[in-house]
């Protein structure tokens, strides 16, 4: 149920004049954007004689409301007796009466659900909002159970933070506990933490510190150095157990809120909890490894760099969440790479211009292939420098705030190809730099081989061949082991197909060779002379014909075909022997014409 429909429902169940009850969460308190400003007057106030009291004058001095100052400096008000908090300025009598009426109505609603308020274990937060409609936003707090609850049914969308798959009650309880610690951080007045809470927080910090040291895929939201500083803070907090101290209570509440948020996002305590920071709880690994067709095509032209970047990005941006330490490390690494590409491109630009001057001094009006190649090298070099500078400036500030990073990543990956879009963009400086080097090599080789001086060709050709082999070696290893596994798969498939084709051809040749050997062993035996036109037997194509008979005799032709060889039939096995001739001879004397 949306907030708007909920407010309408709240109006039918409870209404204070024209103000509607609207549930909200502690994280929705807009303390940093109240929109209040100070009049920049130049008049300086006077200090009276012997003035030692500097309390602000207030219209609410005769009430139970007390003005409190948050350690960060924000002003809020609390009723200690009834344990009610608000950011609305109750020194205004009109606002105070409105809030009191809202409190009365909410207490009645709580009583209708068998909940007694005020109570020592319950707290209430209210906030008056005057926008398009007048609202009284509220939430109740159960201190013992560490959770928020409301008197109206609704869906706290912002509390779930767009996390998909939230169904279990125990998981929802973690989200409510996260809101509870946010509430304690916003309103720390007269709060204290006990030994049990201190030990719980100490255990979380120590475990996160140990995990970040011993695991490369730790879920800890801090780096090792930050966790070490948190350990130092915990030692200081040990002396303030069971003592009222608003600033220290804010520290404890903030730490607990951070760990509760990590537990909620990683489905802590659920059957499919995320245990590694690069583990997806929504999709199997084979589905995550799927790459768009555009990425595969451009990887060929960008020398497989997008494949490397997309692999790293998918390990950093998992299930639309980001781990800030890993993100900082990733951004720092790519910024360093782009800085290196800028240096390489600058050197290449100087080399291109120098080589271009040499080529221009030896060419005619018609531009040579080497000159055009150098032109392309210059263009690619400048493109690599521009892309590196733009990307560095764009991403240098994207490693500080986790929420800002997550929001930016959602926007930039909200396309048909998703994170592949970023991988292609990150690969542009590297790809253009390699194309620049390739074009330079083409122009340089053209300059060398256009020479007609034999010693030049004799000395440079072997060196070029050797360097090509040495350079191709690491390139092939990189392609074979990391960057272009899919290209290797295509090569393997082609090689297997070729092996199968050559194997079939070899088997056919062996069978034909055996048949020919047998054919050669069969000698053509002539007994007598075969007369044309008397009797002839035409063999099938590829058959071996043996003619027997004498002069003036009828002849009988025996044929041994390839089919006979394949089926193992041996027709005419008596060829070449006297008994065979007698047995196969079936003729009679022919009369003279």
C-alpha positions as CSV (number, residue, x, y, z in Angstrom):
1,X,0.0,0.0,0.0
2,X,1.5,3.3,-1.0
3,X,1.9,6.3,1.4
4,X,-0.9,8.2,-0.3
5,X,-3.5,5.5,0.0
6,X,-2.3,4.8,3.5
7,X,-2.8,8.4,4.4
8,X,-6.3,8.3,3.1
9,X,-7.0,5.2,5.2
10,X,-5.5,6.9,8.2
11,X,-7.9,9.8,7.7
12,X,-10.8,7.4,7.9
13,X,-9.5,5.8,11.1
14,X,-8.0,8.8,12.8
15,X,-8.0,12.5,12.0
16,X,-6.9,15.6,13.9
17,X,-8.7,18.5,12.4
18,X,-7.4,18.4,8.8
19,X,-4.1,16.6,9.6
20,X,-3.6,13.1,8.5
21,X,-1.6,10.3,10.1
22,X,1.1,8.9,7.9
23,X,3.6,6.2,9.0
24,X,7.3,6.8,8.2
25,X,10.6,5.4,9.3
26,X,13.6,6.9,11.2
27,X,15.7,7.1,8.0
28,X,13.1,9.3,6.4
29,X,13.6,12.1,9.0
30,X,15.0,14.9,6.9
31,X,17.1,16.6,9.5
32,X,19.7,17.8,7.0
33,X,17.2,19.4,4.7
34,X,14.8,21.4,6.8
35,X,15.0,24.4,4.6
36,X,15.3,26.9,7.5
37,X,17.7,29.8,7.2
38,X,19.1,32.6,9.4
39,X,18.5,36.2,8.6
40,X,21.9,37.8,7.9
41,X,21.4,40.8,10.1
42,X,24.4,43.1,10.9
43,X,23.0,44.3,14.3
44,X,25.1,43.0,17.2
45,X,23.3,42.1,20.4
46,X,24.2,43.7,23.7
47,X,25.2,41.8,26.9
48,X,23.6,43.3,30.0
49,X,25.4,44.0,33.2
50,X,26.2,40.9,35.2
51,X,24.3,38.7,32.8
52,X,25.1,35.1,33.6
53,X,22.1,33.3,32.3
54,X,21.8,32.7,28.5
55,X,18.9,30.3,28.2
56,X,16.8,30.8,25.1
57,X,13.4,32.3,25.8
58,X,10.7,29.8,25.0
59,X,6.9,29.8,25.1
60,X,7.0,26.1,26.2
61,X,8.7,26.6,29.5
62,X,5.6,25.4,31.4
63,X,5.4,22.1,29.6
64,X,7.2,18.8,29.8
65,X,8.9,19.4,26.5
66,X,12.6,20.0,26.6
67,X,15.0,21.3,23.9
68,X,17.9,18.9,23.2
69,X,20.9,19.4,21.1
70,X,22.3,16.5,19.1
71,X,26.1,16.0,19.2
72,X,26.1,17.0,15.5
73,X,24.3,20.3,16.5
74,X,20.7,19.6,15.4
75,X,17.9,20.8,17.7
76,X,15.1,18.5,18.7
77,X,12.6,18.2,21.5
78,X,11.7,15.4,23.8
79,X,9.2,14.7,26.5
80,X,11.2,12.6,29.0
81,X,8.2,11.5,31.0
82,X,6.2,10.1,28.1
83,X,9.3,9.3,26.0
84,X,8.2,11.2,22.9
85,X,10.5,12.9,20.5
86,X,10.0,15.4,17.6
87,X,11.9,17.7,15.4
88,X,9.0,20.1,15.1
89,X,9.5,23.3,17.1
90,X,7.1,22.8,20.1
91,X,8.0,26.3,21.4
92,X,5.4,27.4,19.0
93,X,2.1,27.1,21.0
94,X,0.1,26.2,17.9
95,X,2.4,23.4,16.9
96,X,2.5,22.2,20.5
97,X,-1.3,21.9,20.7
98,X,-1.4,20.1,17.4
99,X,1.2,17.6,18.5
100,X,-0.5,17.0,21.8
101,X,-3.8,16.2,20.0
102,X,-1.9,13.8,17.7
103,X,-0.4,12.1,20.7
104,X,-3.7,11.6,22.3
105,X,-5.2,10.1,19.1
106,X,-2.3,7.8,18.6
107,X,-2.5,6.6,22.2
108,X,-6.2,5.8,21.6
109,X,-5.3,3.8,18.5
110,X,-2.6,1.9,20.4
111,X,-5.1,1.1,23.1
112,X,-7.5,-0.3,20.5
113,X,-4.7,-2.8,19.7
114,X,-4.1,-3.7,23.4
115,X,-1.0,-1.5,23.6
116,X,-0.5,0.8,26.5
117,X,1.1,4.1,25.7
118,X,2.9,5.9,27.4
119,X,5.0,3.0,28.6
120,X,8.6,2.5,29.9
121,X,9.4,0.2,27.0
122,X,7.8,2.3,24.2
123,X,8.7,5.5,22.5
124,X,6.9,7.7,20.0
125,X,8.3,10.0,17.3
126,X,6.1,12.6,15.5
127,X,6.8,15.1,12.8
128,X,4.4,17.8,11.5
129,X,4.5,18.2,7.7
130,X,2.8,21.1,5.9
131,X,3.1,20.4,2.2
132,X,0.3,19.8,-0.3
133,X,-1.7,18.4,2.6
134,X,-1.2,18.6,6.4
135,X,0.3,15.4,7.8
136,X,1.4,14.0,11.1
137,X,4.1,11.5,10.4
138,X,4.8,9.0,13.2
139,X,6.3,5.7,14.3
140,X,6.4,3.8,17.6
141,X,9.5,2.2,19.0
142,X,9.7,-0.9,21.1
143,X,13.0,-0.5,23.0
144,X,13.1,-4.0,24.4
145,X,12.6,-5.7,21.0
146,X,14.6,-3.1,19.1
147,X,12.1,-2.4,16.4
148,X,9.6,0.1,15.0
149,X,5.9,-0.5,14.6
150,X,2.8,1.5,13.5
151,X,-0.9,1.7,14.0
152,X,-1.6,1.5,10.3
153,X,-0.8,-1.2,7.7
154,X,1.6,0.0,5.1
155,X,4.6,-1.0,3.0
156,X,7.9,0.8,4.0
157,X,9.5,0.9,0.6
158,X,12.4,3.1,1.6
159,X,13.2,0.9,4.5
160,X,13.6,-2.1,2.2
161,X,16.0,0.0,0.0
162,X,14.8,-1.7,-3.2
163,X,16.0,-5.0,-2.0
164,X,14.3,-7.9,-3.8
165,X,13.2,-11.1,-2.3
166,X,12.4,-9.9,1.2
167,X,9.8,-12.4,2.4
168,X,10.8,-13.9,5.8
169,X,9.8,-12.3,9.0
170,X,13.2,-12.7,10.5
171,X,14.7,-10.8,7.6
172,X,12.1,-8.0,8.0
173,X,13.1,-7.9,11.7
174,X,16.7,-7.0,10.7
175,X,15.4,-4.1,8.7
176,X,13.3,-2.8,11.6
177,X,16.3,-3.2,13.9
178,X,18.3,-1.1,11.5
179,X,15.7,1.6,11.8
180,X,15.8,1.3,15.6
181,X,19.5,2.1,15.7
182,X,18.9,5.0,13.3
183,X,16.3,6.3,15.8
184,X,18.7,6.0,18.7
185,X,21.4,7.9,16.7
186,X,18.9,10.7,16.0
187,X,17.6,11.0,19.5
188,X,20.4,10.0,22.0
189,X,19.2,12.1,24.9
190,X,19.4,10.2,28.3
191,X,20.3,6.9,26.6
192,X,23.0,4.6,27.7
193,X,24.4,1.2,26.5
194,X,24.9,-1.8,28.8
195,X,27.6,-4.5,28.9
196,X,25.6,-6.9,26.7
197,X,25.4,-4.3,23.9
198,X,29.0,-3.4,24.2
199,X,30.1,-7.1,23.9
200,X,27.8,-7.6,20.9
201,X,29.2,-4.6,19.1
202,X,32.8,-5.6,20.0
203,X,32.2,-9.0,18.6
204,X,30.9,-7.6,15.3
205,X,33.9,-5.2,15.0
206,X,36.5,-7.9,15.8
207,X,34.9,-10.4,13.5
208,X,34.8,-7.9,10.6
209,X,38.4,-7.0,11.3
210,X,39.6,-10.6,11.2
211,X,37.5,-11.4,8.1
212,X,38.9,-8.4,6.2
213,X,42.4,-9.6,7.0
214,X,41.9,-13.3,6.2
215,X,39.5,-13.1,3.3
216,X,39.7,-11.3,-0.1
217,X,35.9,-11.5,-0.4
218,X,35.0,-10.2,3.0
219,X,31.5,-8.6,3.5
220,X,32.9,-6.1,6.0
221,X,31.9,-2.6,5.0
222,X,35.2,-1.1,6.1
223,X,38.9,-1.4,5.2
224,X,41.3,-3.0,7.7
225,X,42.7,0.5,8.7
226,X,39.2,1.7,9.4
227,X,38.3,-1.3,11.4
228,X,41.5,-0.9,13.4
229,X,40.4,2.6,14.3
230,X,37.0,1.3,15.3
231,X,38.8,-1.1,17.6
232,X,40.5,1.8,19.3
233,X,37.1,3.5,19.7
234,X,35.7,0.4,21.3
235,X,38.4,0.5,23.9
236,X,37.4,4.0,24.8
237,X,33.7,3.0,25.0
238,X,34.4,0.4,27.5
239,X,34.8,3.0,30.2
240,X,31.4,4.5,29.5
241,X,29.2,1.4,30.0
242,X,26.0,2.1,31.9
243,X,26.7,5.8,31.8
244,X,24.6,8.5,30.1
245,X,26.6,10.1,27.4
246,X,24.9,11.3,24.3
247,X,27.9,11.5,21.9
248,X,29.1,8.0,22.8
249,X,25.6,6.7,22.4
250,X,25.5,8.2,18.9
251,X,28.7,6.3,18.1
252,X,27.4,3.0,19.3
253,X,24.0,3.4,17.5
254,X,25.7,4.4,14.3
255,X,28.0,1.3,14.4
256,X,25.1,-1.0,15.2
257,X,23.1,0.6,12.4
258,X,25.9,0.0,9.8
259,X,26.2,-3.7,10.8
260,X,22.4,-4.2,10.8
261,X,22.3,-2.7,7.3
262,X,25.0,-5.1,6.1
263,X,23.1,-8.0,7.6
264,X,19.9,-7.0,5.9
265,X,21.4,-6.5,2.5
266,X,23.2,-9.9,2.6
267,X,20.2,-11.8,3.9
268,X,21.9,-12.6,7.2
269,X,20.5,-15.7,8.8
270,X,18.5,-16.7,5.8
271,X,18.9,-20.0,3.8
272,X,20.4,-18.2,0.8
273,X,22.6,-15.7,2.7
274,X,25.4,-14.1,0.8
275,X,28.7,-15.3,2.3
276,X,31.1,-13.7,-0.2
277,X,31.0,-10.2,-1.4
278,X,31.1,-11.3,-5.0
279,X,28.4,-13.9,-4.6
280,X,25.0,-13.3,-6.2
281,X,21.9,-14.5,-4.3
282,X,19.6,-14.0,-7.3
283,X,21.4,-15.6,-10.2
284,X,23.8,-18.6,-10.7
285,X,27.3,-17.9,-11.8
286,X,26.7,-19.1,-15.4
287,X,24.0,-16.5,-15.9
288,X,26.1,-13.7,-14.4
289,X,28.8,-14.6,-16.9
290,X,26.5,-13.9,-19.8
291,X,27.8,-11.1,-22.0
292,X,26.0,-9.1,-24.6
293,X,26.6,-9.6,-28.3
294,X,27.8,-5.9,-28.6
295,X,30.4,-6.6,-25.9
296,X,31.7,-9.6,-27.8
297,X,31.9,-7.7,-31.1
298,X,33.6,-4.7,-29.6
299,X,36.0,-6.9,-27.6
300,X,37.6,-7.9,-30.9
301,X,38.2,-4.3,-31.9
302,X,39.3,-3.2,-28.4
303,X,41.7,-6.2,-28.0
304,X,39.6,-8.0,-25.4
305,X,39.9,-5.3,-22.8
306,X,36.1,-5.2,-22.2
307,X,36.1,-8.8,-21.2
308,X,38.6,-8.1,-18.5
309,X,36.7,-5.0,-17.2
310,X,33.3,-6.7,-17.3
311,X,34.6,-9.6,-15.2
312,X,35.9,-7.2,-12.5
313,X,32.8,-5.0,-12.6
314,X,30.5,-8.0,-12.1
315,X,32.6,-8.9,-9.0
316,X,32.2,-5.4,-7.6
317,X,28.6,-4.5,-8.6
318,X,26.8,-7.6,-7.3
319,X,22.9,-7.7,-7.2
320,X,22.8,-3.9,-7.5
321,X,24.8,-3.5,-4.3
322,X,28.3,-2.2,-3.8
323,X,30.9,-2.9,-1.2
324,X,32.7,0.4,-0.6
325,X,36.2,-1.0,0.1
326,X,36.2,-3.1,-3.0
327,X,34.8,-0.2,-5.0
328,X,37.5,2.1,-3.8
329,X,40.2,-0.4,-4.7
330,X,38.6,-0.9,-8.2
331,X,38.3,2.8,-8.9
332,X,41.8,3.5,-7.7
333,X,43.2,0.8,-9.9
334,X,41.4,1.9,-13.1
335,X,42.4,5.5,-12.5
336,X,46.0,4.5,-12.2
337,X,45.7,2.5,-15.4
338,X,44.2,5.5,-17.2
339,X,47.0,7.7,-15.9
340,X,49.5,5.2,-17.3
341,X,47.7,5.1,-20.7
342,X,48.0,8.9,-20.8
343,X,51.7,8.8,-20.3
344,X,52.1,6.1,-23.0
345,X,49.9,8.0,-25.4
346,X,51.9,11.2,-24.9
347,X,55.1,9.3,-25.7
348,X,53.4,7.7,-28.8
349,X,52.3,11.1,-30.0
350,X,55.8,12.5,-29.9
351,X,57.1,9.4,-31.7
352,X,54.4,9.7,-34.4
353,X,55.2,13.3,-35.1
354,X,58.9,12.5,-35.3
355,X,58.4,9.6,-37.7
356,X,55.9,11.7,-39.7
357,X,58.6,14.3,-40.3
358,X,61.0,11.6,-41.6
359,X,58.4,10.2,-44.0
360,X,57.4,13.6,-45.3
361,X,61.0,14.4,-46.2
362,X,61.2,11.3,-48.5
363,X,57.8,11.3,-50.1
364,X,56.3,12.9,-53.2
365,X,52.9,14.6,-53.5
366,X,51.2,11.2,-53.3
367,X,50.9,10.1,-49.6
368,X,52.3,6.7,-48.9
369,X,50.8,3.9,-46.9
370,X,53.2,4.7,-44.0
371,X,52.1,8.3,-43.9
372,X,48.5,7.4,-43.7
373,X,49.2,4.8,-41.0
374,X,51.0,7.5,-38.9
375,X,48.0,9.8,-39.4
376,X,45.8,7.1,-37.9
377,X,48.2,6.5,-35.1
378,X,48.1,10.2,-34.2
379,X,44.3,10.2,-34.2
380,X,44.1,7.1,-32.0
381,X,46.7,8.6,-29.6
382,X,44.8,11.8,-29.1
383,X,41.6,9.8,-28.7
384,X,43.2,7.7,-26.0
385,X,44.5,10.8,-24.1
386,X,41.1,12.5,-24.2
387,X,39.2,9.4,-23.1
388,X,41.7,8.8,-20.2
389,X,41.4,12.4,-19.0
390,X,37.6,12.4,-19.2
391,X,37.2,9.1,-17.4
392,X,39.6,10.0,-14.7
393,X,37.8,13.3,-14.0
394,X,34.5,11.5,-14.0
395,X,35.4,8.7,-11.7
396,X,37.8,10.3,-9.3
397,X,34.9,11.5,-7.1
398,X,32.9,8.2,-7.4
399,X,34.7,6.3,-4.6
400,X,33.6,8.2,-1.4
401,X,30.0,7.6,-0.7
402,X,28.4,4.1,-0.9
403,X,24.9,5.4,-1.5
404,X,26.0,7.8,-4.1
405,X,27.9,5.1,-5.9
406,X,25.0,2.7,-5.8
407,X,22.7,5.4,-7.2
408,X,25.1,6.3,-10.0
409,X,25.7,2.6,-10.9
410,X,21.9,2.0,-11.1
411,X,21.6,4.9,-13.5
412,X,24.5,4.1,-15.7
413,X,23.7,0.3,-15.9
414,X,20.0,0.8,-16.5
415,X,20.4,-0.1,-20.2
416,X,19.8,-3.1,-22.3
417,X,23.4,-4.3,-22.0
418,X,23.7,-3.3,-18.3
419,X,27.2,-3.4,-16.9
420,X,28.7,-4.2,-20.3
421,X,28.1,-0.6,-21.1
422,X,30.7,0.4,-18.5
423,X,33.2,-2.2,-19.5
424,X,33.2,-0.9,-23.1
425,X,33.6,2.6,-21.8
426,X,36.5,1.7,-19.6
427,X,38.3,-0.1,-22.4
428,X,38.4,2.9,-24.9
429,X,41.7,4.3,-23.7
430,X,43.5,0.9,-23.8
431,X,41.9,0.0,-27.2
432,X,42.8,3.3,-28.9
433,X,46.4,3.1,-27.5
434,X,46.9,-0.4,-29.0
435,X,45.5,0.8,-32.3
436,X,47.9,3.7,-32.2
437,X,50.8,1.4,-31.6
438,X,49.6,-0.9,-34.4
439,X,49.3,2.0,-36.9
440,X,52.8,3.2,-35.9
441,X,54.3,-0.3,-36.5
442,X,52.6,-0.4,-39.9
443,X,54.1,3.0,-40.9
444,X,57.5,2.1,-39.5
445,X,57.6,-1.2,-41.4
446,X,56.6,0.5,-44.6
447,X,59.4,2.9,-44.1
448,X,61.9,0.1,-43.6
449,X,60.7,-2.2,-46.5
450,X,60.4,0.7,-48.9
451,X,64.2,0.9,-48.7
452,X,66.1,-0.5,-51.7
453,X,69.4,-0.9,-49.8
454,X,69.9,-4.7,-49.3
455,X,71.9,-4.5,-46.0
456,X,69.0,-2.6,-44.4
457,X,66.6,-5.4,-45.3
458,X,69.0,-8.1,-44.4
459,X,69.6,-6.8,-40.9
460,X,66.1,-5.6,-40.0
461,X,64.1,-8.5,-41.3
462,X,65.5,-11.1,-38.8
463,X,65.2,-8.6,-36.0
464,X,61.6,-7.8,-36.8
465,X,60.8,-11.5,-37.0
466,X,62.4,-12.3,-33.6
467,X,60.6,-9.3,-31.9
468,X,57.3,-10.4,-33.4
469,X,57.7,-13.9,-32.0
470,X,58.7,-12.6,-28.6
471,X,55.8,-10.2,-28.5
472,X,53.3,-12.7,-29.8
473,X,54.2,-15.1,-27.0
474,X,52.8,-13.2,-24.0
475,X,49.9,-12.0,-26.2
476,X,49.0,-15.5,-26.9
477,X,49.3,-16.5,-23.3
478,X,47.0,-13.6,-22.3
479,X,44.5,-14.6,-24.9
480,X,44.7,-18.3,-24.0
481,X,44.4,-17.9,-20.2
482,X,42.4,-14.8,-19.4
483,X,41.2,-12.3,-21.9
484,X,39.6,-14.2,-24.8
485,X,38.6,-17.6,-23.5
486,X,35.7,-17.6,-25.9
487,X,38.1,-17.0,-28.8
488,X,40.2,-20.0,-27.6
489,X,37.0,-22.1,-27.5
490,X,36.3,-21.2,-31.1
491,X,39.8,-22.1,-32.1
492,X,39.5,-25.4,-30.2
493,X,36.2,-26.2,-31.9
494,X,37.8,-25.5,-35.3
495,X,40.8,-27.6,-34.5
496,X,38.6,-30.5,-33.4
497,X,36.5,-30.2,-36.6
498,X,39.7,-30.2,-38.7
499,X,41.0,-33.3,-36.8
500,X,37.7,-35.1,-37.4
501,X,37.8,-34.1,-41.1
502,X,41.4,-35.2,-41.6
503,X,40.7,-38.4,-39.7
504,X,37.8,-39.3,-42.0
505,X,39.9,-38.5,-45.0
506,X,42.8,-40.7,-43.7
507,X,40.5,-43.6,-43.1
508,X,39.1,-43.3,-46.7
509,X,42.6,-43.2,-48.1
510,X,43.6,-46.3,-46.1
511,X,40.6,-48.2,-47.4
512,X,41.2,-47.2,-51.0
513,X,44.9,-48.0,-50.6
514,X,44.0,-51.5,-49.4
515,X,41.7,-52.1,-52.3
516,X,44.3,-50.9,-54.7
517,X,46.9,-53.3,-53.2
518,X,44.5,-56.2,-53.7
519,X,43.7,-55.0,-57.2
520,X,47.4,-55.0,-58.0
521,X,47.8,-58.6,-56.7
522,X,45.2,-59.7,-59.2
523,X,46.9,-60.2,-62.5
524,X,45.1,-60.0,-65.7
525,X,45.3,-63.5,-67.2
526,X,44.7,-64.1,-70.9
527,X,44.1,-67.6,-72.1
528,X,44.0,-67.2,-75.8
529,X,43.0,-64.1,-77.6
530,X,39.8,-62.1,-77.1
531,X,38.1,-61.4,-80.3
532,X,36.2,-58.2,-80.6
533,X,32.5,-58.5,-81.0
534,X,32.2,-62.1,-80.0
535,X,31.5,-61.8,-76.3
536,X,32.2,-58.9,-74.0
537,X,31.3,-58.1,-70.4
538,X,31.5,-54.6,-69.3
539,X,32.5,-54.1,-65.7
540,X,31.0,-51.5,-63.5
541,X,33.0,-48.4,-63.0
542,X,36.1,-49.1,-61.0
543,X,35.8,-52.9,-61.6
544,X,38.7,-55.2,-62.4
545,X,38.1,-57.4,-65.4
546,X,39.8,-60.7,-66.1
547,X,39.4,-62.2,-69.6
548,X,40.0,-65.9,-70.2
549,X,40.0,-67.9,-73.4
550,X,42.0,-68.9,-76.4
551,X,42.1,-67.8,-80.0
552,X,38.9,-68.5,-81.8
553,X,37.2,-69.3,-78.5
554,X,34.3,-67.7,-76.7
555,X,35.4,-65.9,-73.6
556,X,34.0,-65.6,-70.2
557,X,34.8,-62.4,-68.2
558,X,35.0,-62.6,-64.4
559,X,34.7,-59.2,-62.6
560,X,35.9,-58.4,-59.1
561,X,34.2,-55.1,-58.0
562,X,35.0,-52.8,-55.1
563,X,31.8,-54.0,-53.4
564,X,33.2,-57.5,-53.5
565,X,36.4,-56.3,-51.8
566,X,34.5,-54.4,-49.1
567,X,32.2,-57.3,-48.3
568,X,35.1,-59.8,-48.3
569,X,33.9,-61.8,-51.3
570,X,36.7,-63.3,-53.2
571,X,35.5,-63.9,-56.7
572,X,37.9,-65.7,-59.0
573,X,40.3,-66.9,-56.3
574,X,41.8,-69.3,-58.7
575,X,43.3,-66.7,-61.0
576,X,46.9,-67.5,-62.1
577,X,46.8,-71.3,-61.4
578,X,46.3,-74.1,-63.9
579,X,43.5,-75.7,-62.0
580,X,41.9,-72.3,-61.8
581,X,42.2,-71.8,-65.5
582,X,40.7,-75.2,-66.2
583,X,37.9,-74.7,-63.8
584,X,37.0,-71.3,-65.0
585,X,37.4,-72.1,-68.7
586,X,34.1,-72.6,-70.2
587,X,34.6,-72.5,-73.9
588,X,34.4,-74.6,-77.0
589,X,36.1,-74.6,-80.2
590,X,34.9,-72.0,-82.6
591,X,34.5,-72.9,-86.2
592,X,36.2,-70.9,-88.7
593,X,34.1,-68.4,-90.5
